[in-house]
Amino acid sequence: MEIVERVNGVSAEIVDFAELFDRVGRDAIFVNGFDLTKAEKKESLMKLLYTHYEGEVLPIIPSCECGYLTRQSNVDLVCQECGTVCRPVTEKPLVSKAWMRPPEGVKVFINPQVWTILSSAMTVSGVNLLEWFCNPMVTLPPDPNRFLRKAQGILHAMQMPQGVNNFYERFDEVMQRMYENGLLFSSGNRKQREDLMTFIRAYRHAIFTDKLPIPSKLSFITEKTVTRTYGDKTSYYAFDAVLTITSTENSTTPLQPRVLQGRSVKANMLMAKYYQEYIGTVLARKPGLYRKHVVGSRLHYTFRAVISSLHTEHHRSELHLPWSMSVKLFDMHLTSKLYRRGFSVKEAATYLADHVLKYSDLLAELFDEMIEESKQATQLRPADAPPVLGIPVLFNRNPTLMRGSIQRMFVTQIKKDPAVNSISMSVLSLKAPNADFDGDALNGMIILDLKMLDYMDRLAPEMGVMDLGRAWKFSSNIAMPPPMVTTLSSYLDSVPLPDDV
């Protein structure tokens, strides 16, 4: 899958491997020809697929792929042994050098990402009909239900034998018949089926390919230590796919066409499984690369802390921030105010550093001053604009997919006790970001100017009251969280009622 930047945003698109090969395949090596019964061929394949490290330190000395050229003086020189450029590992491009073709007699692979999507849509009663269409070695259960009988009827009506070659040649007709017979997302709805057909039309050119890349060897790393060798478990799927293709191509006995297609489909499924596992475990899960290196980047004027209940009388847009975090968050604002009070820049920095974990009457006065100055901004806004209750901020809980995940709030107080590290917020604003007071941490960002505040007023908690999907209906954003309701109920049950009730 490829991330493509457009005028109106960033989106993920299915990669056209034929086009990718034209761009980066000049030095491509196809793994089909590696005879793994020979030790030197197996060793060459391992070097092509894996990056091997020894010890716990990433080597940064420039080197070619085979190690013949090393040292800084040889940077950008082409090795006469392996034909690769001598560079540090951190500067080598993340391109696929190893590719695989379908075995002789098999026309195409299916794009692994497309395989995953179609498999999900074409799994009926626990049977993957995509695999059944493509793999002649797969059979249906002996007593198929009505959905599976419909699938059998499609092949019979088309007089099409099983096999990936036939599926490739008559793909459009097969998918149209599957759609008409309700076999795409059989337990889903019509919208899902229509969306799938739209997807197929949009990426028809990229669904099949006669060349499939093996991810860059920089993605497959083994680390050898004193006790054992470690590697990423997800890489095993891709390596098994390569072994399936190489063993098929170098079989000592001729293989029947149905066996060739079956093994090709098996390799295809293993590559799809690799992409699925890599995206699900290495990239997208909570400790994954997306959160660490993309959305986990720290920005200026941002903050994050565990939330707790704001139990005094309050507005639903109010936030109370902890002392220590606020000293660092408003470092620039406080430095400016201290400078106006006679502090040098160095003295201001020292004073702030000394009072991150220690209360200061002066800083408390400056915090109150900042909040009052923010409130005065109400006079600078249009008459119909909501009042500014304090320092405006955006407050959100990941993931930010649903309306209300990001809310425009106001900091109305800085807590005076440096030992308290939580952000206090209204229980009335918990439902929209799906938060609760059991240790959830939320993120915030200061809104620095009135123009941005005008834009962000659309994210005020009260703007999420009405339901966007139902006319004149209230949304669930105004509901109280179940833990709060049960706590209130338990408390009321434990308190004796007055005699006059």
C-alpha positions in Angstrom: 0.0 0.0 0.0 1.3 3.4 -0.9 0.7 6.7 0.8 -0.2 9.4 -1.8 -0.4 13.1 -1.1 -3.2 14.9 -2.8 -4.4 18.5 -2.9 -7.1 17.7 -0.4 -5.1 15.5 1.9 -3.2 12.2 2.2 -4.7 8.8 1.4 -3.6 5.2 1.0 -3.6 3.6 -2.4 -3.0 0.1 -3.8 0.4 -0.1 -5.4 0.6 -1.0 -9.1 3.6 -3.4 -9.0 4.1 -3.2 -12.7 4.6 0.5 -12.5 6.8 0.1 -9.4 9.0 -2.4 -11.2 9.5 0.1 -14.0 10.7 2.6 -11.5 12.9 0.6 -9.2 13.4 -2.8 -10.8 16.5 -2.0 -12.9 18.7 -4.1 -10.6 16.0 -6.6 -9.6 16.9 -10.2 -8.8 14.2 -12.8 -9.2 14.3 -15.5 -6.5 12.7 -18.2 -8.7 16.1 -19.3 -10.0 17.7 -20.0 -6.6 18.2 -23.7 -6.2 18.1 -24.1 -2.4 19.5 -27.7 -2.6 22.9 -26.0 -3.1 24.5 -24.4 -0.1 26.0 -21.5 -1.9 22.7 -20.6 -3.5 20.9 -20.7 -0.2 23.6 -18.5 1.4 23.2 -16.0 -1.5 19.5 -15.9 -1.0 19.7 -15.3 2.7 22.1 -12.4 2.0 19.6 -11.0 -0.5 16.6 -11.2 1.8 18.0 -10.5 5.3 20.2 -7.9 7.0 22.4 -9.6 9.5 23.8 -7.8 12.6 26.0 -9.1 15.4 25.9 -7.5 18.8 23.6 -4.7 20.0 25.2 -1.8 18.1 23.9 -0.8 14.6 27.0 -0.6 12.4 27.2 2.8 10.7 30.4 2.2 8.7 29.7 2.6 5.0 29.6 -0.7 3.1 28.4 -2.3 -0.1 26.0 -5.3 0.1 28.7 -8.0 0.0 31.1 -6.1 2.4 34.0 -5.9 -0.2 33.9 -2.1 -0.1 34.0 -0.4 3.3 35.2 2.8 5.0 34.2 6.4 4.5 36.7 6.9 1.7 34.7 4.5 -0.5 31.3 6.2 -0.1 29.3 6.4 -3.4 31.7 4.0 -5.2 30.2 1.0 -6.9 31.5 -2.4 -5.8 33.0 -4.5 -8.6 31.9 -7.7 -6.8 28.2 -7.1 -6.1 27.5 -4.0 -8.2 26.0 -2.1 -5.2 26.9 1.4 -3.9 29.0 1.8 -0.8 26.9 3.7 1.8 26.0 3.7 5.5 23.0 1.5 6.2 21.0 4.5 7.4 21.3 6.1 3.9 20.5 3.0 1.8 17.1 3.3 -0.1 14.2 1.2 1.1 13.6 -0.4 -2.3 12.8 -4.0 -3.1 15.7 -5.7 -4.8 14.4 -9.2 -4.6 11.3 -10.1 -6.6 9.4 -13.2 -7.5 7.5 -14.4 -10.6 4.7 -16.9 -10.8 5.9 -20.4 -11.6 6.1 -21.3 -15.3 2.5 -22.1 -16.4 0.9 -19.7 -13.9 0.1 -16.3 -15.4 -0.3 -14.0 -12.4 -0.2 -13.3 -8.7 -2.9 -11.2 -7.0 -1.8 -8.1 -5.2 -1.4 -9.1 -1.5 -3.4 -6.1 -0.3 -6.1 -6.9 -2.7 -6.0 -10.6 -1.7 -6.7 -9.6 1.9 -9.6 -7.3 1.0 -11.2 -9.8 -1.4 -10.7 -12.7 1.0 -12.6 -10.7 3.7 -15.5 -10.0 1.2 -15.6 -13.5 -0.3 -15.4 -15.6 2.9 -18.8 -17.4 3.2 -19.6 -19.8 6.0 -16.0 -20.0 7.0 -14.9 -20.9 3.4 -12.6 -18.5 1.5 -14.2 -18.6 -1.9 -11.3 -16.5 -3.4 -8.9 -19.3 -2.5 -11.4 -21.9 -3.8 -11.7 -20.1 -7.1 -7.9 -19.8 -7.5 -6.6 -23.0 -6.0 -7.6 -26.2 -7.8 -6.4 -28.2 -4.8 -9.1 -26.7 -2.5 -12.5 -28.4 -2.3 -15.8 -27.3 -0.6 -17.3 -29.2 2.3 -19.2 -32.3 1.4 -22.5 -30.8 2.4 -22.4 -27.2 1.2 -25.0 -24.7 2.3 -27.0 -22.5 -0.1 -24.4 -19.8 -0.4 -21.7 -22.4 -1.3 -24.0 -24.0 -3.8 -24.5 -20.6 -5.4 -20.7 -20.4 -5.8 -20.6 -23.8 -7.4 -23.4 -22.7 -9.7 -21.3 -19.8 -10.8 -18.5 -22.0 -12.0 -20.9 -24.4 -13.6 -22.8 -21.7 -15.4 -19.5 -20.2 -16.7 -18.0 -23.6 -17.5 -14.9 -22.4 -15.8 -12.5 -24.8 -14.0 -10.9 -23.8 -10.7 -7.5 -22.1 -11.0 -5.9 -18.7 -10.8 -5.3 -18.5 -14.5 -9.1 -18.9 -15.2 -9.9 -16.5 -12.4 -7.6 -13.9 -13.9 -9.0 -14.3 -17.4 -12.6 -14.0 -16.3 -12.3 -11.9 -13.2 -14.8 -9.2 -14.1 -17.5 -11.8 -14.9 -16.8 -13.8 -11.7 -17.1 -10.7 -9.5 -20.2 -9.5 -11.2 -21.9 -12.8 -10.7 -20.7 -12.9 -7.1 -22.2 -9.4 -6.6 -25.5 -10.3 -8.2 -25.8 -13.5 -6.1 -25.1 -11.8 -2.8 -21.9 -13.7 -2.2 -19.8 -10.6 -1.5 -20.1 -9.7 2.2 -22.9 -12.3 2.4 -23.6 -11.3 6.0 -23.2 -7.6 5.3 -25.3 -5.0 3.5 -25.7 -3.7 0.0 -23.5 -0.6 0.7 -20.5 -2.8 1.5 -21.0 -4.7 -1.7 -21.3 -1.5 -3.8 -18.2 -0.1 -2.1 -16.2 -3.2 -3.0 -17.3 -3.0 -6.6 -16.3 0.6 -6.7 -12.9 -0.3 -5.2 -12.4 -3.0 -7.9 -13.2 -0.6 -10.7 -10.8 2.0 -9.2 -7.9 -0.4 -8.9 -8.6 -2.8 -11.7 -5.2 -2.1 -13.2 -3.3 -3.1 -10.0 -5.2 -6.2 -8.9 -3.1 -8.7 -10.9 0.7 -8.7 -11.4 3.3 -10.9 -12.9 6.0 -9.6 -10.6 5.7 -9.5 -6.8 8.3 -7.6 -4.7 9.9 -9.0 -1.6 10.2 -6.1 0.9 13.6 -4.5 1.3 16.2 -6.5 3.3 16.3 -3.6 5.7 12.9 -4.8 6.8 14.2 -8.3 7.6 16.8 -8.0 10.3 18.4 -10.8 12.2 20.6 -10.0 15.3 23.1 -12.6 16.4 24.0 -12.5 20.1 26.1 -14.8 22.3 23.2 -17.0 23.1 21.0 -17.0 20.0 19.9 -15.3 16.8 16.8 -13.1 16.9 14.5 -12.0 14.1 11.1 -10.5 13.4 8.5 -13.3 13.4 6.4 -11.6 10.8 9.2 -12.0 8.2 8.7 -15.8 8.3 5.6 -15.5 6.2 7.5 -13.7 3.4 10.4 -16.1 3.7 8.0 -19.1 3.5 6.5 -17.5 0.3 10.0 -17.4 -1.2 10.7 -21.0 -0.3 7.4 -22.1 -1.8 8.3 -20.4 -5.1 11.9 -21.6 -5.3 11.0 -25.2 -4.3 8.3 -25.2 -7.0 10.6 -23.8 -9.7 13.4 -26.2 -8.8 11.4 -29.3 -8.3 13.2 -32.5 -9.3 10.0 -33.9 -10.8 7.6 -32.2 -13.2 4.5 -30.8 -11.5 1.0 -30.9 -12.8 -0.6 -27.5 -13.7 -3.1 -27.8 -10.8 -0.2 -28.3 -8.4 1.7 -25.3 -9.9 -1.3 -23.1 -9.4 -1.9 -24.4 -5.9 1.6 -23.6 -4.8 1.5 -20.2 -6.5 -1.7 -19.4 -4.6 -0.1 -20.6 -1.4 2.9 -18.2 -1.9 0.4 -15.4 -2.7 -1.5 -16.1 0.5 1.7 -16.1 2.6 2.7 -12.7 1.2 -0.8 -11.3 1.9 -0.5 -12.7 5.5 2.9 -11.0 5.8 1.5 -7.6 4.9 -1.5 -8.1 7.1 0.7 -9.1 10.1 3.3 -6.4 9.5 0.7 -3.6 9.2 -1.3 -5.0 12.2 1.6 -5.6 14.6 4.6 -3.6 13.6 3.0 -0.5 12.1 -0.5 0.1 13.4 -0.7 -1.4 16.9 -0.3 0.9 20.0 3.5 0.5 20.4 3.8 0.4 16.6 5.9 2.6 14.2 2.9 4.9 13.3 2.4 6.0 16.9 6.1 6.2 17.7 7.4 8.1 14.7 4.4 9.7 13.0 1.7 10.7 15.4 4.0 10.4 18.4 6.1 13.4 17.5 6.3 16.1 20.1 5.1 19.5 19.0 5.6 22.9 20.5 2.8 24.2 22.9 1.4 20.7 23.5 0.8 18.7 26.6 -0.4 15.3 27.8 -1.5 14.0 31.2 -3.9 11.6 32.9 -7.4 13.1 33.4 -9.4 13.3 36.7 -12.8 14.6 37.6 -13.5 18.3 38.0 -15.9 18.0 40.9 -16.5 21.7 41.8 -19.1 23.9 40.1 -17.9 24.4 36.5 -18.6 24.9 32.8 -18.3 21.8 30.6 -15.5 23.5 28.6 -13.2 24.0 31.6 -9.9 22.4 32.3 -7.6 22.7 35.3 -4.0 21.9 34.5 -1.3 20.6 36.9 1.4 23.0 38.1 4.6 21.2 36.9 3.3 20.6 33.4 2.0 24.2 33.1 5.4 25.7 34.0 7.0 24.0 31.0 4.0 24.3 28.7 3.8 28.1 29.2 7.6 28.5 29.3 7.6 31.2 26.6 4.7 33.1 28.0 6.1 33.1 31.6 9.6 34.1 30.3 8.1 37.1 28.5 6.2 38.2 31.7 9.3 37.7 33.9 11.4 39.7 31.4 8.9 42.6 31.8 9.4 42.4 35.6 13.1 42.9 35.4 14.4 39.3 35.0 17.1 38.7 32.4 16.4 35.8 30.0 18.9 33.6 31.9 17.5 34.6 35.3 14.0 33.8 34.0 15.1 30.4 32.7 16.7 29.6 36.0 13.7 30.7 38.0 11.3 28.6 35.9 13.6 25.5 36.2 13.8 25.9 40.0 10.0 26.0 40.3 8.9 23.2 38.0 8.4 21.0 41.1 8.0 23.9 43.6 5.2 26.3 44.2 5.8 30.0 43.6 3.5 32.9 44.5 5.0 34.9 41.6 4.3 32.2 39.0 0.8 31.6 40.4 0.1 35.4 40.0 1.4 35.2 36.4 -0.8 32.2 35.6 -3.9 34.0 36.9 -2.8 37.1 34.9 -2.6 35.0 31.7 -6.1 33.5 32.3 -7.6 36.9 32.9 -5.9 38.3 29.8 -7.4 35.5 27.7 -10.9 36.2 29.1 -10.5 39.8 27.9 -10.3 38.5 24.3 -14.1 38.1 24.4 -14.3 41.9 23.7 -12.3 41.4 20.5 -14.6 38.8 19.1 -17.9 39.1 17.2 -21.0 39.6 19.4 -22.3 36.2 18.5 -19.1 34.4 19.3 -19.0 32.3 22.5 -17.2 33.9 25.5 -13.6 33.1 26.2 -13.5 31.5 29.6 -9.8 31.1 29.9 -6.7 30.1 27.9 -8.2 28.3 24.8 -6.8 24.8 24.0 -7.6 21.8 21.9 -8.1 18.7 24.0 -8.2 15.3 22.4 -8.1 11.5 23.0 -6.7 9.2 20.3 -7.9 7.9 18.0 -9.3 11.1 16.5 -11.8 9.5 14.1 -15.1 10.4 15.6 -16.7 13.8 16.1 -15.9 15.0 19.6 -12.5 13.2 19.8 -11.0 16.7 19.7 -12.8 19.4 21.7 -12.1 23.1 22.2 -11.7 23.7 25.9 -10.5 26.6 28.2 -7.9 26.4 30.9 -9.5 28.3 33.8 -7.2 27.3 36.6 -3.6 26.1 37.2 -3.5 23.8 40.2 -1.3 25.1 43.0 -0.1 21.8 44.4 3.0 20.5 42.4 2.3 17.0 43.6 -0.9 16.8 41.7 -0.2 15.8 38.1 -3.6 15.2 36.6 -5.7 17.4 34.3 -9.2 17.9 35.7 -12.0 18.0 33.2 -15.8 18.0 33.3 -17.6 14.6 33.4 -20.0 16.2 31.0 -17.4 16.2 28.2 -16.2 12.7 28.7 -18.5 10.8 26.4 -17.5 12.4 23.1 -13.8 11.4 23.2 -14.8 8.0 24.8 -12.7 8.8 27.9 -13.1 7.9 31.6 -11.3 8.4 34.8 -9.5 5.0 35.0 -6.1 6.2 33.9 -6.8 7.6 30.4 -4.3 10.2 29.2 -5.5 13.0 26.9 -3.5 15.4 24.7 -3.8 19.1 24.4 -2.5 22.0 22.3 -2.7 25.7 23.0 -4.7 27.8 20.6 -2.3 30.8 20.1 -4.4 33.4 18.3 -8.0 34.6 17.8 -8.1 33.5 14.2 -7.4 29.9 15.1 -9.9 30.2 18.0 -12.6 31.3 15.5 -12.0 28.2 13.5 -11.8 25.9 16.5 -15.1 27.1 18.0 -16.7 24.4 15.8 -15.1 21.9 18.1 -16.7 23.2 21.3 -18.3 20.4 23.4 -21.7 22.0 22.9 -21.4 21.7 19.1 -21.6 17.9 19.5 -25.1 17.9 21.1 -27.1 17.3 18.0 -26.9 14.0 16.1 -25.6 14.4 12.5 -27.2 11.3 11.3 -30.8 11.8 12.6 -32.8 15.0 12.2 -33.8 16.8 15.4 -32.2 14.0 17.6 -29.7 14.4 20.3 -26.3 12.6 20.0 -24.9 10.2 22.5 -22.2 12.8 23.3 -24.4 14.4 25.9 -24.8 11.1 27.8 -23.1 10.5 31.1 -20.5 7.7 31.1 -21.8 4.4 32.6 -19.2 4.4 35.4 -20.5 7.8 36.6 -24.2 6.7 36.3 -23.5 3.5 38.3 -21.5 5.5 41.0 -24.4 8.0 41.3 -26.9 5.3 41.5 -24.9 3.4 44.2 -24.5 6.6 46.2 -28.2 7.5 46.0 -29.1 4.0 47.1 -26.9 4.3 50.1 -28.2 7.6 51.3 -31.4 7.5 53.3 -34.2 9.6 51.7 -35.8 12.4 53.7 -39.1 11.6 55.4 -41.0 14.0 53.2 -39.9 12.2 50.0 
